[in-house]
Amino acid sequence: MPPKWRSGGPVAIAASPHNSSGAAPGKMERSAAAAAARFLGSVSQFKVYEDYLDSKVTPVDLFYLKSRDLARKLVEHGHKGTVLSREEFEEKKAAAQAAEAARSNALYNRSRPV
């Protein structure tokens, strides 16, 4: 069965007038950057990987499993959805800390008189 078109024909998506050199980022690029910043910020809120895993455990999980360690293991093995591995968590946390340090250095340098 052929696809049905709502407007009577296929809709062409215009290419962005901006190039990929970063001259003027489009809405899609800005939203991707904002999402990455939010994600890095969310990873940096946890001190250790176990805290990150605990954030995925619900009170219902603890009620039935009776063990936080078992609940963490189930989360770590992906039974509660997609979860970062310990290595990925450490990498993203380090990247978030480096980005925060760079941002604070930039703000400090901007406010210093020359």
C-alpha positions as a Markdown table, in Angstrom:
| # | Residue | x | y | z |
|---|---|---|---|---|
| 1 | Met | 0.0 | 0.0 | 0.0 |
| 2 | Pro | 1.5 | 3.3 | -1.0 |
| 3 | Pro | 2.1 | 5.9 | 1.7 |
| 4 | Lys | -0.6 | 8.6 | 2.2 |
| 5 | Trp | 0.4 | 12.2 | 2.0 |
| 6 | Arg | -1.5 | 14.7 | 4.0 |
| 7 | Ser | -0.8 | 17.7 | 1.8 |
| 8 | Gly | -1.2 | 15.9 | -1.5 |
| 9 | Gly | 2.5 | 15.2 | -2.0 |
| 10 | Pro | 5.8 | 14.6 | -0.2 |
| 11 | Val | 7.1 | 17.4 | 1.8 |
| 12 | Ala | 10.7 | 18.5 | 1.1 |
| 13 | Ile | 12.8 | 19.5 | 4.0 |
| 14 | Ala | 15.0 | 22.5 | 3.1 |
| 15 | Ala | 18.7 | 22.2 | 3.9 |
| 16 | Ser | 19.9 | 24.6 | 6.6 |
| 17 | Pro | 21.5 | 27.8 | 5.2 |
| 18 | His | 24.3 | 27.4 | 7.7 |
| 19 | Asn | 27.3 | 25.2 | 7.0 |
| 20 | Ser | 28.7 | 22.6 | 9.4 |
| 21 | Ser | 31.7 | 24.9 | 10.3 |
| 22 | Gly | 29.8 | 26.2 | 13.3 |
| 23 | Ala | 29.2 | 29.7 | 11.8 |
| 24 | Ala | 25.6 | 29.9 | 12.9 |
| 25 | Pro | 24.3 | 26.8 | 14.6 |
| 26 | Gly | 20.7 | 25.8 | 13.7 |
| 27 | Lys | 17.9 | 25.0 | 16.1 |
| 28 | Met | 18.8 | 21.2 | 15.9 |
| 29 | Glu | 22.4 | 21.8 | 16.8 |
| 30 | Arg | 21.5 | 24.1 | 19.7 |
| 31 | Ser | 19.0 | 21.6 | 21.1 |
| 32 | Ala | 21.5 | 18.8 | 20.8 |
| 33 | Ala | 24.1 | 20.9 | 22.6 |
| 34 | Ala | 21.5 | 21.8 | 25.3 |
| 35 | Ala | 20.6 | 18.1 | 25.7 |
| 36 | Ala | 24.3 | 17.2 | 26.1 |
| 37 | Ala | 24.8 | 19.9 | 28.7 |
| 38 | Arg | 21.7 | 18.7 | 30.7 |
| 39 | Phe | 22.9 | 15.1 | 30.5 |
| 40 | Leu | 26.4 | 16.0 | 31.7 |
| 41 | Gly | 24.9 | 18.1 | 34.4 |
| 42 | Ser | 22.7 | 15.2 | 35.5 |
| 43 | Val | 25.7 | 12.8 | 35.7 |
| 44 | Ser | 27.7 | 15.4 | 37.7 |
| 45 | Gln | 25.1 | 15.5 | 40.4 |
| 46 | Phe | 26.1 | 12.0 | 41.5 |
| 47 | Lys | 29.3 | 11.6 | 43.6 |
| 48 | Val | 29.8 | 7.9 | 42.8 |
| 49 | Tyr | 28.4 | 5.3 | 40.3 |
| 50 | Glu | 26.4 | 3.6 | 43.1 |
| 51 | Asp | 24.5 | 6.9 | 43.7 |
| 52 | Tyr | 23.7 | 7.0 | 40.0 |
| 53 | Leu | 22.4 | 3.4 | 40.1 |
| 54 | Asp | 20.3 | 4.2 | 43.2 |
| 55 | Ser | 18.6 | 7.0 | 41.3 |
| 56 | Lys | 17.1 | 4.3 | 39.0 |
| 57 | Val | 15.8 | 2.1 | 41.9 |
| 58 | Thr | 12.3 | 2.7 | 43.1 |
| 59 | Pro | 10.7 | 2.1 | 46.5 |
| 60 | Val | 8.7 | -0.7 | 44.9 |
| 61 | Asp | 11.9 | -2.4 | 43.7 |
| 62 | Leu | 13.3 | -2.3 | 47.3 |
| 63 | Phe | 10.0 | -3.6 | 48.7 |
| 64 | Tyr | 10.1 | -6.7 | 46.5 |
| 65 | Leu | 13.8 | -7.3 | 46.3 |
| 66 | Lys | 14.6 | -6.5 | 50.0 |
| 67 | Ser | 18.1 | -5.6 | 49.0 |
| 68 | Arg | 19.6 | -2.4 | 47.6 |
| 69 | Asp | 22.6 | -4.3 | 46.3 |
| 70 | Leu | 20.4 | -6.7 | 44.3 |
| 71 | Ala | 18.4 | -3.7 | 43.0 |
| 72 | Arg | 21.6 | -2.0 | 41.9 |
| 73 | Lys | 22.8 | -5.1 | 40.1 |
| 74 | Leu | 19.5 | -5.4 | 38.2 |
| 75 | Val | 19.7 | -1.8 | 37.2 |
| 76 | Glu | 23.4 | -2.1 | 36.2 |
| 77 | His | 22.5 | -5.1 | 34.0 |
| 78 | Gly | 19.9 | -3.1 | 32.1 |
| 79 | His | 16.7 | -4.6 | 33.6 |
| 80 | Lys | 15.4 | -1.1 | 34.3 |
| 81 | Gly | 16.2 | 0.4 | 30.9 |
| 82 | Thr | 19.4 | 1.8 | 29.4 |
| 83 | Val | 22.0 | 2.7 | 32.0 |
| 84 | Leu | 25.6 | 3.9 | 31.7 |
| 85 | Ser | 28.3 | 1.4 | 32.5 |
| 86 | Arg | 30.8 | 2.3 | 35.3 |
| 87 | Glu | 33.4 | 3.3 | 32.7 |
| 88 | Glu | 30.9 | 5.5 | 30.7 |
| 89 | Phe | 29.8 | 7.1 | 33.9 |
| 90 | Glu | 33.3 | 7.9 | 35.0 |
| 91 | Glu | 34.1 | 9.4 | 31.5 |
| 92 | Lys | 31.0 | 11.5 | 31.4 |
| 93 | Lys | 31.6 | 12.7 | 35.0 |
| 94 | Ala | 35.2 | 13.7 | 34.2 |
| 95 | Ala | 34.0 | 15.5 | 31.0 |
| 96 | Ala | 31.3 | 17.3 | 33.0 |
| 97 | Gln | 33.9 | 18.4 | 35.6 |
| 98 | Ala | 36.3 | 19.5 | 32.9 |
| 99 | Ala | 33.6 | 21.5 | 31.2 |
| 100 | Glu | 32.6 | 23.1 | 34.5 |
| 101 | Ala | 36.2 | 24.0 | 35.2 |
| 102 | Ala | 36.6 | 25.5 | 31.8 |
| 103 | Arg | 33.4 | 27.5 | 32.1 |
| 104 | Ser | 34.4 | 28.9 | 35.5 |
| 105 | Asn | 37.9 | 29.8 | 34.3 |
| 106 | Ala | 36.3 | 31.6 | 31.3 |
| 107 | Leu | 34.0 | 33.5 | 33.7 |
| 108 | Tyr | 36.9 | 34.3 | 36.0 |
| 109 | Asn | 39.1 | 35.5 | 33.2 |
| 110 | Arg | 36.4 | 37.6 | 31.8 |
| 111 | Ser | 35.8 | 39.4 | 35.1 |
| 112 | Arg | 39.5 | 40.1 | 35.7 |
| 113 | Pro | 40.8 | 43.5 | 34.8 |
| 114 | Val | 43.5 | 43.4 | 32.2 |
